[in-house]
């Protein structure tokens, strides 16, 4: 295994070595050093709008329960009962209290333990010490984020001027219109690398290539995110309004994509489920009635996205197979087209404690 050091000089740098993409031990380290220490998208505000609304999620292997309390406070609680580690809640819904599905221990919506059936006679048991642990939670742009790291910067600090960019947009009144999940046989970083450059568009996405002004395609990087600016030849084809001639594709470190148009936006969350297996979760948001588009328009938007996704899946899975080859270790970046990938690898190297050359 060749020693790797990250080179901040794009023109001289080599890409991440292949073993970072096909070693289970690397993924275990990523879960600890990246996913457990960054703000992760777990849901949408409409899921927990009212008191008692809840949904469950998992972050870096940690079972979570996001719930709106009777005090109207949104909390992210551990979804692990303090008795014998059973699930406190399943799926999503609305409850006045939370009851473990194993032995019936019952918790208030703020995580305080209320009832412990048939525990008479237990000694040295302070019920107040058995509240559900709580994690940091925040809402931005109607999206719900959780961070397991109590010492991490706030969500707004992490987002930097991305928060200000979106504050100037009006995304209130948007509702989820469609959701799809795809399992891809590749490492999560293969999928992120692919998203972060338009270099492959002429070869892999002929349909998309016809819609954009490829020579003017560019990527702008910020401390914890990047933006791909895609000038459009026919804005109406991919649901950008006629007075806007550009689509913007935002990536937030390490694994969130936001595809933004004037009349809709979609999220794409990249979740590792194995060192060579990745879950991609797409969700599309459109305005509520009376501004909501016809169902046919929504279906056309999703269909065009599906076309691109299927093409991306095919190439990402092929790349993963190539990364297993004994003939390949690492490559080089295109200075003109892959500054976004290099930016991701810089943040990755910092999180993973990789030295710079």
C-alpha positions in Angstrom: 0.0 0.0 0.0 1.6 3.3 -1.2 1.8 6.1 1.4 -0.5 8.9 0.3 -0.2 12.6 1.1 -2.7 15.2 -0.2 -1.2 17.8 -2.5 -3.1 21.1 -2.3 -1.7 22.1 -5.7 -4.3 21.0 -8.2 -1.9 20.9 -11.1 0.5 18.6 -9.3 -1.9 16.5 -7.2 -2.9 12.9 -7.7 -6.3 11.5 -6.8 -7.1 9.4 -3.8 -5.5 5.9 -4.1 -7.8 3.0 -4.9 -7.6 1.4 -1.5 -9.5 4.3 0.0 -12.4 3.1 -2.1 -12.3 -0.6 -1.6 -11.2 -1.2 2.0 -13.8 -1.9 4.7 -11.4 -0.6 7.4 -11.4 2.8 5.6 -15.2 3.1 5.8 -15.2 2.3 9.5 -12.7 5.2 10.0 -14.9 7.5 7.8 -17.9 6.7 9.9 -16.1 7.8 13.0 -14.2 10.8 11.6 -16.6 12.2 9.0 -20.2 11.1 9.3 -20.3 11.2 13.1 -18.8 14.7 13.1 -20.6 16.5 10.4 -24.1 17.9 10.0 -26.2 15.2 8.2 -29.5 15.6 6.5 -32.1 13.3 8.2 -35.5 14.6 7.1 -37.8 17.5 6.2 -39.5 20.0 8.5 -42.9 19.0 7.3 -42.4 15.6 8.9 -42.3 17.2 12.4 -44.4 20.3 12.0 -46.9 19.5 14.9 -46.3 18.5 18.5 -46.0 14.7 18.8 -44.8 14.3 15.2 -41.7 12.1 14.9 -39.6 10.1 12.5 -36.7 7.8 12.9 -33.3 7.8 11.1 -29.8 6.4 11.4 -26.5 8.4 11.3 -23.1 6.7 11.3 -24.8 3.6 12.7 -26.5 5.6 15.5 -30.3 5.0 15.7 -32.1 8.4 15.9 -35.5 9.6 16.8 -36.4 13.2 15.7 -39.5 14.4 17.6 -41.5 17.7 18.2 -42.2 17.9 21.9 -45.3 19.2 23.7 -43.2 22.3 24.4 -42.9 22.8 20.6 -39.1 22.1 20.8 -37.6 19.9 18.1 -35.2 17.3 19.5 -33.0 14.5 18.2 -33.0 11.7 20.7 -31.3 8.3 20.8 -33.7 5.6 19.5 -32.2 3.1 21.9 -34.1 2.2 25.0 -32.1 2.6 28.2 -33.3 -0.7 29.5 -32.1 -3.4 27.0 -31.4 -1.4 23.8 -34.8 -1.9 22.2 -36.3 0.5 19.7 -38.1 3.4 21.3 -40.0 4.2 18.0 -40.3 2.8 14.5 -40.9 4.6 11.2 -42.7 7.9 11.5 -46.0 9.1 13.0 -47.5 11.1 15.9 -47.5 10.0 19.5 -48.3 11.6 22.9 -45.5 9.5 24.5 -42.8 7.2 23.2 -42.9 3.5 24.2 -40.2 1.0 23.6 -41.3 -1.9 21.4 -39.4 -4.5 23.5 -40.5 -4.2 27.2 -42.7 -1.2 27.2 -40.5 1.4 28.9 -42.2 4.7 28.2 -40.6 8.1 27.6 -41.9 11.7 27.4 -41.4 13.5 24.1 -38.4 15.3 25.7 -36.8 11.9 26.4 -37.5 11.7 30.1 -38.3 8.2 31.4 -41.9 8.0 32.6 -42.8 4.4 33.2 -40.9 1.2 33.8 -43.3 -1.8 33.9 -42.6 -4.6 36.4 -39.4 -3.0 37.8 -40.5 -3.2 41.4 -37.7 -4.3 43.8 -34.8 -3.0 41.7 -32.2 -1.3 43.8 -30.1 1.8 43.3 -32.3 2.9 40.3 -32.8 6.6 39.7 -35.3 6.9 37.0 -34.2 10.5 36.2 -30.8 9.2 35.2 -32.3 7.0 32.4 -33.5 9.8 30.0 -32.8 9.2 26.3 -29.5 10.9 25.2 -30.0 13.9 23.1 -28.1 15.1 20.0 -27.8 18.4 18.2 -30.5 19.2 15.7 -31.2 22.2 13.5 -33.4 23.2 10.6 -32.2 25.0 7.5 -34.1 25.6 4.3 -36.9 23.4 5.7 -34.3 20.5 5.9 -33.6 18.8 9.3 -30.0 18.1 10.2 -28.4 16.3 13.1 -24.8 16.3 14.3 -23.6 13.6 16.7 -20.5 15.7 17.7 -21.3 18.1 20.6 -18.2 20.1 19.8 -18.8 20.7 16.1 -19.5 24.2 14.8 -23.1 25.2 14.5 -24.9 24.3 11.3 -25.0 28.0 10.2 -21.3 28.4 10.9 -20.6 25.2 8.9 -22.7 26.3 5.9 -21.1 29.8 5.9 -22.4 32.0 3.1 -24.4 29.1 1.6 -27.0 29.9 4.3 -27.1 33.5 3.1 -27.5 32.5 -0.5 -30.5 30.4 0.3 -32.0 33.0 2.7 -32.3 35.2 -0.4 -34.5 32.4 -2.0 -38.0 31.7 -1.1 -38.3 28.0 -0.3 -41.2 28.3 2.1 -44.3 26.5 1.1 -42.4 23.7 -0.7 -43.7 20.2 -0.2 -42.1 16.8 -1.0 -43.6 15.7 -4.4 -41.5 12.5 -5.0 -38.9 10.4 -3.4 -36.7 7.6 -4.8 -34.0 5.4 -3.4 -31.3 3.7 -5.4 -28.7 1.2 -4.3 -25.4 1.5 -6.2 -22.5 -1.0 -6.2 -19.8 1.5 -5.5 -18.0 3.3 -2.7 -19.8 6.5 -1.6 -16.8 8.6 -2.7 -17.0 7.3 -6.2 -20.5 8.7 -6.5 -19.5 12.0 -4.9 -16.5 12.3 -7.1 -18.7 11.8 -10.1 -21.2 14.4 -9.0 -18.6 17.0 -8.5 -17.4 17.4 -12.1 -19.0 18.0 -15.4 -16.0 16.5 -17.2 -17.9 13.3 -17.9 -21.1 14.9 -19.2 -20.2 14.8 -22.9 -19.5 11.0 -22.7 -21.9 9.7 -20.1 -24.9 12.1 -20.3 -25.6 12.8 -24.0 -29.2 14.0 -23.2 -27.9 16.5 -20.5 -25.0 17.5 -22.8 -27.6 18.7 -25.4 -29.3 20.9 -22.8 -26.2 22.8 -21.4 -23.6 25.2 -22.6 -20.7 22.8 -21.7 -17.8 25.2 -22.5 -19.2 27.7 -19.9 -19.8 25.0 -17.2 -17.8 25.9 -14.1 -17.3 24.9 -10.5 -17.0 27.4 -7.7 -15.6 26.2 -4.3 -16.2 27.4 -0.8 -14.9 26.3 2.6 -17.4 23.4 3.1 -19.4 23.4 -0.2 -19.1 23.9 -3.9 -21.4 25.0 -6.7 -21.5 23.8 -10.3 -22.9 26.5 -12.6 -24.6 24.9 -15.6 -25.8 27.4 -18.3 -28.9 26.1 -20.0 -29.7 26.1 -23.7 -33.4 25.3 -23.1 -34.3 26.3 -19.5 -37.8 24.9 -19.8 -36.5 21.4 -20.5 -35.3 20.8 -17.0 -37.8 23.1 -15.3 -35.9 26.3 -14.9 -38.0 29.4 -15.5 -37.5 31.3 -18.8 -36.0 34.3 -17.0 -33.2 32.0 -15.6 -30.7 30.5 -17.9 -28.6 28.6 -15.4 -29.1 25.6 -13.1 -27.0 25.4 -9.9 -25.8 22.2 -8.4 -24.7 22.6 -4.8 -22.7 20.0 -2.8 -22.3 20.2 1.0 -19.5 18.3 2.6 -19.5 15.3 2.8 -22.5 13.8 1.1 -25.4 16.1 0.3 -26.4 17.5 -3.1 -28.9 20.2 -3.7 -30.1 20.7 -7.3 -31.8 24.1 -7.4 -34.1 25.6 -10.0 -36.4 28.6 -9.6 -39.6 26.5 -9.4 -38.3 23.4 -7.6 -35.3 21.8 -5.9 -34.2 18.3 -5.1 -31.9 16.8 -2.5 -29.7 13.8 -3.1 -28.2 12.2 0.0 -25.4 9.7 -0.4 -25.2 7.1 2.4 -22.6 4.4 2.6 -24.1 1.0 3.5 -20.9 -0.9 2.8 -17.4 -0.1 1.5 -18.6 -1.0 -2.0 -22.4 -0.3 -1.6 -24.1 3.1 -1.5 -27.6 4.3 -1.0 -28.6 7.4 -2.9 -31.9 9.1 -1.7 -33.5 11.5 -4.0 -36.4 13.8 -3.0 -38.1 16.5 -5.1 -39.8 19.5 -3.6 -42.3 21.8 -5.4 -44.5 24.6 -4.2 -47.9 23.9 -2.7 -51.2 24.8 -4.4 -52.2 27.1 -5.9 -48.6 27.5 -7.3 -48.0 23.8 -7.6 -47.2 22.6 -11.1 -49.4 19.9 -12.8 -48.6 16.3 -11.9 -47.4 15.8 -15.5 -44.7 18.4 -15.0 -43.5 16.8 -11.8 -43.3 13.4 -13.5 -41.3 14.9 -16.4 -38.9 16.4 -14.0 -38.4 13.1 -12.2 -38.1 11.2 -15.4 -35.3 13.4 -16.7 -33.5 13.0 -13.4 -33.9 9.2 -13.5 -32.3 9.2 -17.0 -29.2 10.9 -15.6 -29.2 8.8 -12.5 -29.2 5.5 -14.4 -26.3 6.7 -16.5 -24.4 7.8 -13.4 -25.1 4.4 -11.7 -23.7 2.5 -14.7 -20.4 4.5 -14.8 -19.9 4.6 -11.0 -20.3 0.8 -10.8 -17.8 0.4 -13.7 -15.4 2.7 -11.9 -15.7 0.7 -8.7 -14.7 -2.4 -10.7 -11.8 -0.6 -12.2 -10.6 0.5 -8.7 -10.1 -3.2 -7.8 -7.7 -3.6 -10.7 -4.1 -4.5 -9.8 -3.0 -2.1 -12.6 -4.5 1.0 -11.1 -3.6 3.0 -8.0 -4.4 6.7 -8.6 -4.8 9.2 -11.4 -4.5 13.0 -12.0 -7.0 15.8 -11.9 -8.0 18.0 -14.9 -7.3 21.5 -13.7 -10.0 22.8 -16.0 -12.8 20.4 -14.9 -12.0 18.6 -11.6 -11.3 21.4 -9.1 -14.5 20.3 -7.3 -13.2 16.8 -6.9 -9.9 18.1 -5.6 -11.7 20.3 -3.2 -13.6 17.3 -1.8 -10.4 15.4 -1.4 -8.9 18.3 0.5 -11.7 18.3 3.0 -11.6 14.5 3.2 -7.9 14.5 3.9 -8.3 17.0 6.7 -11.1 14.9 8.3 -9.2 11.7 8.0 -5.9 13.1 9.3 -4.1 12.6 6.0 -0.9 14.7 5.8 -0.3 17.3 3.1 2.7 17.1 0.8 
